[in-house]
Amino acid sequence: MSKFIKHTELRGEVMRMFKEAEEMITIVSPFIKLQDEIKRALEPKMKDPEFEIQLMYGKNERDIAKSLSKEDLDFFKGFKNLRVYYNQDLHAKFYANETSSIITSLNLHEYSLKNNIEVGILLERNLHGFFGDNSMDTDAFEYFNDIFDSSHCVFEQHVKETKYMFGLYTKVEGVEILEDNTKKMYQTSPQTKSSNHKMGYCIRTGVKIQFNPKQPFSADAFKSWNQYKNKDFKEKFCHFSGESSFGQTTFAKPILAKNWKIAMSAAGGK
């Protein structure tokens, strides 16, 4: 079965897919920034030694932490069976569990989930595969598996098992890391640079940028703001913390009042 998903339904369908997953989840998204709600939906599955997550992200070749932060990568490392891949040309978005998949315009990013008008196509498999599966769903799985195979492995780990009693029983011995390129790939990211290179957040989009209260926009957001140059236009995020500001930040006041002192202290009094 195929179903068109409007932007008002899309977030709920993605959340449902994550919550209902019992065996596996596939995440393909150029930009990933996890909401707490998504983490809460996924966390119970960390205990399952048979549950698998495969993840692909992309873009920001010079600073891949902008596509997937070290913090969110560490969260995913909590799963016992995990494959993480990077592809700098990735623009597609695709989410799946063992019974359904979604082809969509939606990045798994906090800003996109809250603010953007996005759409998608939900592809559901028939119960237990009776009467044939959705061929489009199968084609999508095969296509993205090929992309995984041709992408750069960032991190991979799986449950380590030992068989005994002539193979009749299996004992989980922990988790074995098969590949780990995270240090190499994240070594140039702002999160691993010296503390003199301070990072902030675009007050319009929430993406990470260099901390500078006089320039609190990303390049794209600045182009948008520069059309009208309204210094008092209400924005969405705090330039210092990245948290939602609910309209309490502007170009003139890019940092929430509660964060001002600590922001100035962290910036060396600038």
Secondary structure, 3 states (H helix, E strand, C coil): CEEEECHHHHHHHHHHHHHHCCCEEEEECCCEECCHHHHHHHHHHHHCCCCEEEEEEECCCCCHHHCECHHHHHHHCCCCEEEEEEECCCCCEEEEECCEEEEECCCEEHHHHHHCCCCEEEEECCHHHCCCCCHHHHHHHHHHHHHHHCCEEEEEEEEEEEEECCCCEEEEEEEEEEEECHHHHHCCCHHHCCCCCCEEECCCCCCEEECCCCCCCCHHHHHHHCCCCCCCCCEEECCCCCCEEEEEECCCCCCCHHHHHHHHHHCCCC
